[in-house]
Amino acid sequence: MIYICILILKYINMIQYKKGDKIGKLTFINEDFHQKEITGFQSYRMVVMECFCKRRFITRLSAVRYGKVNSCGCTRKNGLLKRITRHNMSNSSEYSSWESMKSRCLNSNNMFYCNYGGRGIKVCERWMDFKNFYEDMKNKPNSNYSLDRINVDGNYEPDNCRWVTKDIQDRNKRNSVYLFYNNKKYILSDLAKKFNLNQQTLKSRLNKGMSLEKALTKPYKYTKKL
């Protein structure tokens, strides 16, 4: 085995390269005659190579030939840097909204799945990556805002989503009840608030067949507790 290795190394030492020759992803510049590396019985040819990032470095010719060295180290460094820095927003409110959005649509164990993924609501392919989601949605105006779909039957995608307050989001639900009063459209909760009524009281009165006018103006009956 050792004899075979020696033969291979001798063969490599016989190969001559000229400036500009490609060896894998690297470009041969010249042989470094001023630097030799000797390990045990074998001396290694050291060469100057140019990486695809244009940085030049010295390495063993055999390491380049065998594919053990295919860059100056920039790929490993950049990959590590990317993993370390990531987006640095894992603890942000925007990231939490993104995670919740995916869970509602993709996780059948999510308690809200039936209202989202269960009825066909999807997350667009672009937004499966948080970086793209954040690029499109930017920061929340403040912590009182949450992710809302403009069309409640549409998917989670850039043209159908916005940051809104809870009050606005509550008005934009499939089960929102709208009423017309004095030729103006109101959501039930807003109309109840306008007449200082509890929205459940107003809803109950209407469910019993009471006219809207009477349901809004009928005074409360208080039962005195003994």
N, C-alpha and C positions, 0 to 999 in steps of 0.2 A: 504493500500500500504506500509506504514511504517512497519507494522507488518510482512508483507511478506519479506521485505528487512532484517529485524532483523533475521528471521528464516533462510534465505539464508546465512547470515554472520555467524550465529551460526553453520550451517552445514559445512561451509568452515573451521571454527575454529576447528571443530572436526576431519577433515581430517589430517592424519599424512603422512609425506613424509620422505623418506630416501635419503641420499646423492647419486646423480647420476640419480634420477628420472627426467624424462622429463615432462615439463609442456609447451606445445606449442613448441616454438623454443628454450626455455631456459632450463637450467639444474639446478635442486635444489642442493644447497650445504649444507646449514643448516639454522636453524631458528635463528634470531638475538634476543636473549632474553634480550640483554642489551638496546635495543631500541624499544620503543612502541610508537605508534601514536594514540592519543585519540582525537576524534572529536565529540563534543556533548556527546551523550549517548553511543557511540560505540568506543571500542578500536580495533585496527587493528593489525593483526599478521604481523610482518616485517620479511622478509626472505632474505637470501643471495643467489643470483642467478648468474649463469655463462652464459654470452652471447655466441653466436656462434663465436664471435671474440675473445673469451677467457678472456674477461674482466669481473671481478666480481663487483657486485653492490648490494645495498640494496633497496628493494622496498616493497610495500604492496603485500601480498600473493593474496588478492582478485583481485588486478589489473592484476596480471599475469593470474589468473584463468579465468577472464572475457575477456582476450585478449587485454586489454587496454595497457599493457606493453609487448612488444615482442622483445625488444632489450635493450641494455644499453644506447641507443641513437646514436649508431654509424651509423645506417642506415640513420637517419635524417641528421646527420652531414655530412656524405659522399655525400648524395644526394644534400645537399645545397652547399657543396664545389664544386661538379661537375657542378652545375648550375652556380656558380659564376665564376669559372675559365674557364669553357668550353674549348675553344682552344685558346682564346685571340688573334684571328687573323681575327676578323670580318672586320677590316679596312685594311687588307693586300691586296696586288695586287693578291696574289694567291687565296684568297677568292673571290675576284671580278671576276677572270677568271672562278672559279668554278660556281658561280652564273650565269654568262653569258652563260656558257656551258649548264646548266640545262634549262635556259630560252629558248635558241634557239631550244632545243629538245622537251621541254614539254609545253611551253606556246604558244598556237596558236595565241595569240595577239602580239607576238614578231615579229617585222618587218622582221626578218631573218628566221622565222620558216619554210617558204616554202622551203628553201634550206637545212634544217636540219631535224627537226622532221617531216615536211611535206613530205619528201621523204624517211622516214624510218630510219634516223640516230637516234640511241638511246644512252643513258648513261647507262653503266653497273650498275648492282645492287650494287656492292661494292662502287662505286663512288657516290651513293646517299647520303653517309655520308662524310662530308668534311674531317673528320679525316683520313679516308682511302685514299681519293684523295691526301691529302697532304703527307701522308706516302709513297705513290707510286711516286709522282711527285717531292717532295721536294721543295726547294725554286727556284724561277726564278733566273737565273744568274744575271740579272739586269732588270730594268724597260723597256728596249727595246725589251724584249722577250715576246712572247705570246703563248698560247696553240695551238698546231697544230696536226692534224691527219695525220699520214704517208700515210695511204690509205684513200683518200678523200671520198671513198664510204663506209668506215668502221665506226664502232661505236666508241664512246668515252670509251676507256678501256686502262688499263696499257700497253699492248703490241702494241698499235696503236697510242700512243700520246707522245709528246715531247715538250720541250720549244724551240722555234726558234725565230730568228729575223724576222722582217717584210719582208725583202728582200727574205728570204728563204720561208716564208709562201706564199708570192705572186707568187712564182714559183710552188707552190704545190696546184693549184686550178683546178677545173674541166674545167674552161674556159681558162686555160693557153694555149697559142699558141706556138707550137714548130716548129722550122725550121732547115733544114740541109744546112749548108754552108761549102764548102770545106771538105765534108765528116765528119763534126762534128755537133753534135746536140746542138742547142741553143734555149733558150726561146726568144720569139720575143723582149721583152723589153731589154734583154742583148745584142742581136745582134744590135738593134737600137743604144744602148749606145756605142757599139764598133765602129760604124760608125758615131758617133756624130749626130744621127738623133732623132727626136721626134718619140716615138713609135707609136703615132696615125698617123703620116705622113707615116711611113713605112707600117702600117696596111692598110691605105687608098690606097696606091700605089698598094699593092698586091691585094686588093679587086677589083681594076680596071683592073686586068689582067696583070700587069707589071711583068716581070721576076724578080726573087729575086736579081740577079746581078745588073740589071738596077735600081731597087727600092732602093738598098743600095748606089749606086754611083751617081745617078742623082742629080745634084746640085739644091739647092733651087732657086725658082724664087721669087724675092722680088718685090712687087708692091710699087712704090713710092707714098707716100701720099701727096696730094696737100694741 
